[in-house]
Structure formats: C-alpha cells, structure tokens
Amino acid sequence: MALPHWEATPDDLLGATRQIKAALRDRIAASGRTVEQVFAVVERRVQAAVDEITAARRAGESIWPELDYADLAAGRVPAGELAKLRKRGCLVVRGHFEREQARQWDADIVDYVESNHFFENYRGPGDDFFGSVGSKPEIYPIYWSPAQMQARQSDRMATVQAFLNRQWKFESHGTRWFDPDRDSLYPDRIRRRPAGADSAGLGTHLDPGTLDLWMTRAYQRAFRHLFDGDVEAYDPWDAAHRTSGPQYPGTTMCSAFRTFQGWTALSDMDHDQGVLHTVPIPEAMAYLMLRPLLPDVPDDDMCGVTVNQVFPAGHKWHSPLLEALSGIPDVRAGDSVWWHCDMIHSVAPVEAQKGWGNVMYIPAAPWCPRNEQYASSVRDAFAKGESPSDFPAEHYEREWPNRFRTSDLNPIGRRGLGLD
C-alpha cells in the first residue's frame, strides 16, 4: 500500500500528522490485523523484557554488559556475552584506552580551551536542550581539539566501532547497507562537569530522528514489519533502508546513521553521580512507533514527537518502558560506553557531584550513503574550524591556531572524512 510521505516540510503539520496516522492504520488493517492486535504483540514482548530487567536489578545483578577491550580486540568474546549485548543493546568497554592516555586527553582539552580563551568568550549554551544541564558550561561546543581527533581516528576506536557495527545485519535484499569496518568520524562535543557541580541532567528521550521515522519513505521501509502487520518479523538490528534518504526537515540531533551512540570516559565516575541511564531494550522502538496509532492518542499528536525538539519518552505515553531505566556501572577514565541508536536514554541529575564527570562523545557511525553525504559538510566544518551542521552554529574554533589540521590525519581519519 502506498503511503503519503513528505521530503519537505508540509504547510499543515497537524494535517500531515492526521493523514499519515490514518494511512498507517489502513496499512495495518490491510494485513487482517488491527493496530491494537499488533501493538499487543509488541507490548507483551517489551513487558517481558522490562520484568526481566527489574527482577535482575532487585537481585543486585549488573544490567549493562561489560567487556574488556583486550578480549574484544582478540576476538574472544564469549557467545553468551554477545547474546547479552544484543538483548540489552548497550555495553561498557573496559580499558578501551589506557587510563593515563584518557587522563592526558582530558588535560590536553583544558589546555586547548584555556589557551584559546574559551571561557572568556563563552556566550552561553547554543541550544536549549543541552543548556538545561545547569553548569556553565557543562557541554563544551568544541569539536576539533587534537585530543578528540586523536581518539576518533585511533586504531582502538576503529576496532570497537567495527565490533559494534557487526552486531547489526548490514547485508540483506541484495544490498550492503553499510561498511562495518569503516566509520564516518562523526564529530560531537565534550562534557566536562566539575566536582561539586549541581546538574539537572537530561530527561528521557531518543536521538534517531523525529517525524521522519513515520513520514519518510526510507523509514517507512525500515519499520515495514510494524506497519505491514508482520510485527513478529521486526528486527531492531536490521539496517535495511536506514542508511539512505533524507530526514524530515526540523529533525533534531543527528543527520548521520549511528549503529551505537557512545562516549569515552576522561575521568573516573561512580554510578550514582549523574550518569547515563538507558532503557536497555532495543525492541522498545516498536512500542514507540506504534503507540501513536492507538485510539487514546489524539489524531494530531504523535505522543509528543514534533519538529525542532528531541523525541520525548515520558510517563504519559510510555510509562511501562521507563520502569526498566537502568544506569551504567562505575567507570574509569579510558572506559567507553555504548548504546543502540534507537534506545531511550537520559542523564540523571546530581547535586554536589563527587569528582569530575568528563567524556568525549564518539559514536559508531559506519560508512553508508547517508553518512557519506553528511561527511561532505563535516569536511567543510573541519577545514574552517566551524561547528558541524548538526550542532548550533557557534564556531568558537575558527581562529584557534592549535586545532587539529588535515596534515594531522592518519589513514583512518582520512577515510572517515571521505578524503581517501
């Protein structure tokens, strides 16, 4: 069944929402099942996962899988650990980098921003979402420091990214949807939260897109099993149709396809000090995609999803999912933390934080048509020392003489920027 879609902003967003919801309901009905029947399948599966996670948490068990970098790099990860990674969709890599290397990068970032008088010139948060975290600043709009680029183009980072990419089904229907062994060097920011800081954290949300998840051809195909009534065949690890096609205008957070979002710790952080939490159920995306089609949601409402805001996940529409929200374990400088791109996540608030809470945001974003297209804008931003186009146009680094340069790129970095 042909569905309406929009590759540009419709004049009437509410009308478009009503139209797409009606078309999706009709598409499901054409399968001989109702929306309620399809959603009930997802609801049972997700609730079973929620119950398992909450029981494990009550028993004091670790929710997040943990792997040593040495085992990952040597290809000796036990099958049971791989199964747990795919079930939970998240991972802590212990010793991804040597602790002293991570601590040195942290010190280098301080030198980088201080030598360029960043704090004297800081103009406040460039976006309301990250501005809500509270410290001044907590999120540094810095992208091209030698420390960040060295981590992005390192062999150890490429090894972990390839391992994570290969958890996905990247070939199907005669198509290779992405190259698991080549990443696109997606540039993101830095977080440095000082000891003693108060932070409001970040509420539960998702980053894979907003209305494009329902309103573009590519994602209608990516989620085809949900809308064709064949919900049992839905696989959150199938990359088919996710790696090409435009986003819906006004989508916020990420123009690239990321298999996993991630960050690398530059300081030691305890699990109760305002850390990352996720709902570690990759299949929960099916719940989120079908929930707006149920009759208790107004026809002009996508459970709060709209343009120019992140995808919200809250108690009004998604309360059962949030029971599984689980924080990372204690981490040390040099560990890295990863979570499936579709997963609900948040950052817990903290008062009078103990110790620093410093990270570099580096995801796994494999080379594919969508990421190749975004790489062209990244190359331009890199050359000019500007903020990448996915982020507020703050451009602090334009005149900074000690930012990372093209001559500093190694083969991994050049390939990640599409230069080779």
N, C-alpha and C positions, 0 to 999 in steps of 0.2 A: 504494500500500500504506500503510495506517495504521500510524503508528509510536507507540510509547509516548513520553510526554513528561511532564515534571514542572514545574508552575508554583510548586511549593513544595518545600521540602527533603524528600526521601524519608526514611523511617525507616531504610532499609537502603541506604546509599550504594553499597556494593560490589555488592549485589544489583541495584540500578538500573543500575550500570555494565555488569554482565554482560547484563542484559536489553536495554539499548539497543544494545550491540555485536552481539548476536545478531540483533536486528531490522534493523540496518543491513546486516549481511551478507546476510540474507534478501532485503532490498530490492534490493541489487546483483545477487544471484543471479537475481532475477525478470526482470532485463533480459537474461539469457542470457550474462552475463559473470561471471567470478569477481572477488573482491577483488584477487587477485594480478594479473589482467589489467588491471583498471582502474588499479591502482597503478603498473603498469609503464609505462603511457602517461604518467602524471604524472612518474615517475622519469626517463624519457628526456628530457622537456621541461626539467625542472629541471636535470638534469645538463648539458644543452647550455648553459643559461644560466650555470651555475657555471663550466664550461670557458671560456666567452667572457670572463667577468669575471676569472678568474685569469690568462688569457693577456694581457688588457689591463693588468692590474696588473703583470705581469712586464715588459711593454713600456714601463712608466712612464706609461701613459695615465691620465687622470683618470676615475675610476669615477662620481663624482657629477656629474650635470648641474648647470650653473651658468647663471643668467640675471640680467641687470641689471634692477633694478626699473623703470627708465625704459622699457625695451623691453616689459616685461610690461604696464605700465600703458598704453602706447600701442598695444597690440595688434599689435606687430611681432615676435613670437617666431617664428623660422623653423620650418617644418614638421618639419625634421629634429630640432630641439631638443625639440619637443613629443613626437615619437616616442621620443626617448631618455628623456624624463621618464616616459612611460607604460611603457617597457620596464624601467626601473630603479626606478620608484616612489619616487624621492627627489629632492631639489632643494635647492640653495643659492641664495637670492635675494640678490644683491649690492646693497648700498646701499638695502635695504628702507627703512631710516630713515637720516637724516643721522648721520654718526658722532658729531658733537657732541651731537645730541639723545640718542642712546643713552648716551653717557657722562654726560650730565646726569641721565638717569633713574637710572643706577647711583648717582650721588652722592646723588640725592634719596632713594633707598631706604635708604642708610646713614643719612641724616638722620632718616628716618621711624622706623627701628627704634631708633636711639640716643636720639631724643627721647622715646621711649616705654619706655626701659629694658628693651628686649627681652633683651639679653644677661644682665642681672642676674636676669631672671625665667625664662630658658630652662630647661625641665625635661628636656631630652634628647629624642631622636628619638621621634616618636609612633608609628612603625611600624618593624618590624624590617628590612623590605626597604630602605628609604632610609636607615635608621640604619646600614647596613653600609658606607656610603661612607667613613666614617672621620673627617672633620674635624668640628669642634664649634662650630656646626653647619655643614654644607655646604648642606643643603636647608633653607631658611627656610620655616616654616609660616605664611607671610604671603600674603594674598590681596587686600586692599583698599587697598593704597597708591595714592596719586594716580598714581605712575609706571606701575604695572601697568594701572590702569583707563584711563589716557590712551592707552596703547599698544593695549589691547583695542578701544577704541571709535574709533580713528583711521581716517581715510579710507584711508590707505596700507595698514593692516592689512586693511580690508574689501576692498580691491582685490585683494590677494594671495589672500585666502581665497576670493573668488568665482572667481578664475582656477583655483585648485586644485580647488574643488568641481566646476567644469565639466569637469574631466578624467574625471569619473565619468559613467556612464549613470544619469541621475536620473529618467527617464521611461520606463516600459515597462508592458505589460499594462494599458493604460488608466489607469495610476496615476502621479502625480507623487510620487516617494518623498521628495524634499526640495526646498527652495527654495535654489538655489545662490547666490543673491545676498543672502541674509540669514543671518548667523551667530548662534549662541546664546550668545555671550560666556562660554564655558566657563572658569571661574576655576581656576587652578592656582598652583603655588608659585614660588619663586625659588631659584636656585642661586647661591651666592657661594663660590667656592673660592679661598683666598688664595695669593699667591705663596709658594713654599717648602713648600706643603702636600703631604702624602702622602695618597693616596686609594686605597682598594681597588677602586674602580669598581663597576659593576653587571654581573652575568653576563648571558648571552644569554637573552632572554625576549620575550614578546609581551604586549600590553595589551588586545586587543579583547574579552576575556572569558575564561571558563574552561569549565566543564562546560556552560554554556548554549549553546555552539557546537554541541554534539551533542544536548542534552536539551530544547530548547525548540522550539515549532512554528516560530517565525519563522526561526531559523537552520537548521532542517531544510529549510525552503523556500529560504533564501538559498543553501545548498550543495546544492540538489536535483540538480544535474547530476552531482555526485560520487557521490551515493547512488543515483541512478537509472541508473547505468551509462553515462550520456551525458557522460563526462568531457571529451570534446573541446570541448563547448559551454561549459565553465566559464569565467567571465569575472571576474577579481578586481576589475574596475572597475564591476561591476553592483551598484547599491544595492538592488535588489529585495528586499523583506522584511527588510532590515536595520534599518529606521528606526522600527519599532514593536514592541510586545510586551515582556514582562518579561524581566529577566535571571534566570538561575538563582541562587537565594539562596546567598550566600557568594562570588559572583563578585567579584573584586577588581580595582581600578584605574579603571574608567570606566563610569558609568551612561549616558553620552551616546554617540551615534554620531558618530565623528570620521572625516572623509574622510582627513585627514592629521594626524598628531601634529607638533608643531613647537615651536621656541623661537627667541627673538630674542636675539642676542649683545649684551651690555652691555660687553664688553671684547674686546680682540684675543686670539685663541687660535691657537696653532700646532697642526698636525695630529698632532703626537706628544706632546701634553700632556694625556693623559687625556680624549680627546674621544669623541663619539658614533661608534659603528660600526653598520652595518646589513648584513643580507643583502639586497642590492638586487634581489630577485626577487619581485614581488607574487604570482606564481603558486605560490610555495612554500607558500602556505596550503593548497593542495590536498594536498600531500605531508603536511603536519602533520595534516590532518583524516583522511586515510585510513590513516596509519601505524599507529594503534592497532588497526586491524581485521586486520592481518596475523597469521598464526598464531604468530609468535615472541613476541608480546606477551601476557602473562597476561590472562585474561578479566576480571579485576577491576582492570586497570591501563589508564589512558588515556595511556600514555607519560609518566607523572608528573604529568599535569594533575589537579588536585583543587580543592576549595573552599578559600577563605581564603588562597590563595597565587597569585602570578602564574603565567602559563602558561610553563613552562620549555621551553627548547630547548637540548639538550645532545648530547654526543657519543654517549651510549648509544643513542639512537634516531634522531638527526637529523644524524649526523656529516657526510654529504656536503654538506648545506646550509651548514655552518659554514665550509667551505673558501672561500666567497665573501664572508665577513665583511670589510667594507671601511669604513675611516674617512673622515670628512669632510676636505676640504682645509683649509688655513689660512683662518680667518675673521677679520673685523674687526668692531669694535663697529658695530652697525647692520645687519649682515647677518642674515638669518634662515635657518633650516634646517628642512626638512620631510621626512617620510617616511610612506608609505602606512600606514594604520592596522593592517594585518594583518602588517606586516613584523617579522621578528626583529631585535632591536637590543640594544645593550649600551653600556656606557661603560668605556673602557679604564682600567686602573689607572695611577697616576703616582706618582713619587717626586720630591720637591723640585721641584714644579711651577714653571715659569718664567712669571712674570706671573700675573695674575688670570684666573679662568675663571668668568665671570658670565653668567647667562642668565635670561630670563623665559620660562616655559613658556606658550605661547599656541598652541592648535591651530586647525584648521579644523573647526568643528562646526556644519554647516548646520541651519537651522530645519526640524524634522520632528516628528512626533508624539512620538517618544521624547525628543527634546531639549526640546520644549515642556513635557513633563511634568517633566523634571529642572529646567527653568528656574524652576518654582514654588518648589522648595527653595532654589535659588540666590538668588532674590529675598529669601527669608526670612533666609538667612545674611547677605546683603549689608546688609539693614536693621539687623540685630543686630550686625554686625561679627564674625560667627562663622565657623568653618571650614566650608566646604561639605560636604555629607553624603558625598561620595565620599572624604573625607580624614579622618584621625584628628581626633577632637573636642578640639582643643587650645585654640581660641578666644582666642588672645592679643589680638586687636584689639578686643574688646568695648568697652573703656573708652578706646580711643585717640581723642583728640579730633580729630586731623588726618587721619583716614582719609577716603577718597573717599565722598561723600554723593550721595543721589538728585538733589539740586539741581545736581550737577556733571555729570550725564549729558547727552550730546548725543543727537540722534535715533538714531544708530547704537547707542549704549549702551542707550537705552530700548527699541528694537526687539529688541536682543539679550537683554534680560531679560524680554521679553514684556509690557512696560508700554504699548506702543502697537501 
